[in-house]
Amino acid sequence: MKSFLFDSYSVDTTKTVLSFVYQAGTDRFEEKLFLPKPFSDSVESTVLDALLFNLHLALGISYWKMKCLKNIEIKSGKLNKEQAVFWNLIYTKGLGEFYYRNKIDFRNLVKFPYSDVTLPLQTEMSFSKRELVGIGGGKDSVVTWERLKKEKVSAMGLIIETQKKYKTINKLLLVGNIPAIKIRREMDIKLVDQKNNALFHNGHVPISMIYAWIGVLSAVIYDYRAFVVSNEKSADEGNTEMCGISINHQWSKSKEFEEAFVQYIHTFVSPHISYYSPLRNMTELEIVKEFISYPQYRTVVSSCNRNFSITHTLHNIRWCGKCPKCAFSFLLFAAYLPRNEVLTMFNTNMLDDPSLVSLFRDLLGRGSMKPFDCVGTFAEARQAMKMIQKRGEFNLKLHI
């Protein structure tokens, strides 16, 4: 029987290159993370090993899903039953959209092996009173950053660049005067090359889960007391159902994931490591209302995922003006900002585009299904539309 093997992980002699090796049947894959500077020898070795081992499992989700091999083997470490339950959850709910789109029955598919493992004794750890903040280029991380700045929290941004540099984020860093650590993530080129190969499954992975592990590792090795993310309340709402569970594109940004992740970190890595989102109880509309109080960011911010696409990137524009993320963002900004400023930001009037009617109807809950993208709830979209209509600046000719 073919197996998926979590083979090994390693740190090079310069302490700047981390390697993670996998085997799917006869196919070998290696992913690398390139750190901006070496980490200190004083980093607690048991905590470092625990983080690298779990990051190995986290990054492996991109390679496991190519074939979804039921037999999973772990050579790089061992899990106890509670840990295996956590990873079963990650590889099930975190891949919900992937299973839905590929019509894969995931029931009884994911079974991480476990044994009776004696956990190492918890080591006392202390960190500097500063926090590492994930910066994604959109409105949410800007609001988080500015909040911490107001609270006079010593902070540093974290940028994770996958396969390329992110020009839009670099501009945002410059405008916001945000210092940042940049980590380069290099996925195995065979994974990228097989993207359109019918012999392999392709689809969404819980990227925020992967970033959570990279962020926590970065916080520990570079001496920050917390890794701070910008996940909001609307991430809890799913898109559809399959096999009795909610299928949620944003599951790894949800409260359910955050609570499971924090409990796992505190139990199996260290209780002294912090991971949290200051925006957890905020709606998208509330976040935008706060964001527009920082006008300097309006000409550089972008939430369009095409900015980060490896194969279909944007050129010389920040918003594609066609995707669900752009459409939902357009509603949010049009609810608060003057019409001319919104049109300048998006370089188009999305509410006047006949080709987008069905997309807006989906966002408002009047269509087939909530789009698979990082968009807010139906209630938020409807409230934004009511605010737009009340402002009266947009001539809504289309029947949305």
Residue pairs with C-beta under 8 A, 6 or more apart in sequence:
1 71
2 24
2 25
2 67
2 69
2 71
3 23
3 25
3 69
3 71
3 72
3 73
4 22
4 23
4 24
4 25
4 60
4 63
4 64
4 67
4 69
4 71
4 72
4 73
5 22
5 23
5 24
5 73
5 74
5 75
6 22
6 56
6 57
6 60
6 72
6 73
6 74
6 75
6 76
6 77
7 21
7 22
7 23
7 28
7 75
7 76
8 19
8 20
8 21
8 75
8 76
9 18
9 19
9 20
9 21
9 52
9 53
9 55
9 56
9 76
10 18
10 19
11 17
11 18
11 19
11 52
12 18
12 19
14 38
15 35
15 38
15 39
16 34
16 35
16 36
16 37
16 38
17 32
17 33
17 34
17 35
18 32
18 33
18 35
18 52
18 55
19 30
19 31
19 32
20 30
20 31
20 32
20 33
20 55
20 56
20 59
20 60
21 28
21 29
21 30
22 28
22 29
22 30
22 31
22 60
22 63
22 64
23 29
24 63
24 64
24 66
24 67
24 69
25 67
25 69
27 190
29 63
29 188
29 190
29 191
30 188
31 59
31 62
31 63
31 185
31 186
31 187
31 188
32 185
32 186
33 183
33 184
33 185
33 186
33 214
34 183
34 184
34 185
34 186
35 183
35 221
36 181
36 182
36 183
39 221
39 222
40 221
40 223
43 220
43 221
44 123
44 125
44 270
46 120
46 123
47 123
47 125
47 220
47 269
47 270
48 220
48 221
49 77
50 268
50 269
50 270
51 213
51 216
51 217
51 220
51 269
52 217
53 76
53 77
54 213
54 268
54 269
55 213
55 214
55 217
56 76
56 77
57 74
57 87
58 90
58 209
58 210
58 213
59 210
59 213
61 90
61 91
61 94
61 95
61 205
61 206
61 209
61 210
62 187
62 191
62 205
62 210
63 188
63 191
64 72
64 91
65 95
65 98
65 201
65 203
65 205
66 191
66 194
66 200
66 201
66 202
67 200
67 201
68 104
68 109
68 201
70 109
70 111
72 110
72 111
72 112
72 113
73 113
74 112
74 113
78 114
78 115
78 117
79 87
79 112
79 113
79 114
79 115
79 117
80 114
80 115
80 116
80 117
80 119
81 114
82 267
83 112
83 114
83 117
83 264
83 268
84 111
84 112
84 113
84 114
86 260
86 264
87 110
87 112
88 110
88 111
88 112
89 260
90 206
90 209
90 252
91 110
91 112
92 106
92 109
92 110
92 245
93 245
93 246
93 248
93 251
93 256
93 257
94 205
94 206
94 209
94 251
94 252
94 257
95 106
95 203
95 204
95 205
95 206
96 106
96 238
96 242
96 245
96 246
96 247
96 248
96 251
97 203
97 204
97 239
97 247
97 248
97 249
97 372
98 104
98 201
98 203
98 204
98 205
99 105
99 106
99 242
99 247
100 240
100 242
100 247
101 203
101 204
101 372
102 201
102 202
102 203
104 201
105 243
106 243
107 243
119 268
122 270
122 271
123 270
124 272
125 270
125 272
125 273
126 272
127 219
127 220
127 223
127 224
127 225
127 272
128 154
128 223
128 224
128 225
129 154
129 225
130 153
130 154
130 155
130 156
130 223
130 224
130 225
131 148
131 153
131 154
131 155
131 156
131 219
131 224
131 225
131 226
131 227
131 228
132 155
132 156
132 157
132 158
132 181
132 215
132 218
132 219
132 222
132 224
132 226
132 227
132 228
133 141
133 144
133 145
133 148
133 155
133 156
133 157
133 158
133 227
133 228
134 141
134 157
134 158
134 160
134 211
134 215
134 227
134 228
134 229
134 230
135 141
135 145
135 157
135 158
135 159
135 169
135 172
135 173
135 178
135 180
136 169
136 230
137 166
137 168
137 169
137 172
137 301
137 302
137 303
137 307
137 308
138 301
138 302
138 303
139 287
139 288
139 291
139 297
139 301
139 303
139 329
140 230
140 231
140 232
140 279
140 287
141 230
142 172
142 176
142 291
142 294
142 297
142 301
143 230
143 279
143 287
143 290
143 291
144 228
144 229
144 230
144 277
144 278
144 279
145 155
145 157
145 176
145 178
146 176
146 294
147 278
148 155
148 228
148 278
149 155
155 228
156 179
156 180
156 181
156 224
157 173
157 178
157 179
157 180
157 181
158 180
158 181
158 183
158 215
158 218
158 227
159 166
159 169
159 173
159 180
159 181
159 182
159 183
160 182
160 183
160 185
160 211
160 214
160 215
161 182
161 183
161 184
161 185
162 185
162 186
162 187
162 308
162 310
163 185
163 186
163 187
163 192
163 310
164 310
164 313
166 307
166 308
168 300
168 302
168 307
168 318
171 300
172 178
172 297
172 300
172 301
173 179
173 180
174 300
175 296
175 297
175 299
175 300
176 296
176 297
181 218
181 222
183 214
183 218
185 214
192 310
192 311
194 200
194 202
195 202
195 311
196 202
204 249
204 372
206 251
206 252
206 257
207 252
208 229
208 231
208 250
208 252
208 253
208 257
209 252
209 257
209 261
211 229
212 227
212 229
212 252
212 261
212 275
215 227
215 229
215 275
216 227
216 265
216 269
216 273
216 275
218 224
218 227
219 225
219 226
219 227
219 273
220 270
220 273
225 274
226 273
226 274
226 275
226 276
227 273
227 274
227 275
228 275
228 276
228 277
228 278
229 253
229 275
229 276
229 277
230 277
230 278
230 279
231 253
231 254
231 258
231 277
231 279
231 280
232 253
232 277
232 279
232 280
232 282
232 283
232 284
232 287
232 376
233 255
233 279
233 280
233 281
233 282
233 283
234 250
234 283
234 284
234 375
234 376
234 377
234 380
235 248
235 250
235 251
235 253
235 254
235 255
235 374
236 248
236 254
236 255
236 256
237 248
237 370
237 376
237 377
237 378
238 246
238 247
238 248
238 251
238 370
239 247
239 248
239 249
239 369
239 370
239 371
239 372
240 246
240 247
240 369
240 370
241 247
248 254
249 372
249 373
249 374
250 374
251 257
253 374
255 280
258 275
258 276
258 277
258 280
261 275
262 275
262 276
265 273
265 275
266 273
279 287
283 376
283 377
283 380
284 328
284 332
284 376
284 377
284 380
285 332
285 335
285 376
285 380
285 383
285 384
288 332
288 333
288 335
288 336
289 336
291 297
291 301
292 298
292 333
292 336
292 337
298 337
298 341
298 345
299 345
300 318
301 318
302 318
302 319
303 325
303 326
303 329
303 374
304 314
304 318
304 319
304 320
304 323
304 325
304 326
304 329
305 323
305 325
305 373
305 374
306 312
306 313
306 314
306 320
306 323
307 313
307 314
307 318
314 320
317 347
318 345
319 326
319 329
319 345
319 346
319 347
320 326
321 346
321 347
321 348
321 350
321 353
322 355
322 356
323 373
324 359
324 362
324 363
324 371
324 372
324 373
324 375
325 373
325 374
325 375
326 346
326 350
327 350
327 356
327 359
327 360
327 363
327 375
328 363
328 373
328 375
328 376
328 381
330 342
330 346
330 350
330 351
331 360
331 363
331 381
331 384
331 385
331 388
332 376
332 384
333 342
333 345
333 346
334 342
334 351
334 384
334 388
334 393
334 394
335 383
335 384
335 385
335 387
335 388
335 391
336 387
337 345
338 393
339 393
339 394
343 349
349 394
350 356
350 360
351 360
351 388
351 394
351 396
351 398
351 400
352 395
352 397
352 398
353 398
354 398
357 398
357 399
357 400
358 367
359 367
359 371
360 400
361 367
361 400
362 368
362 369
362 370
362 371
363 370
363 371
363 375
363 378
363 381
364 378
364 381
364 382
364 385
364 400
365 378
365 381
365 382
366 400
370 378
375 381
385 400
388 394
388 396
389 396
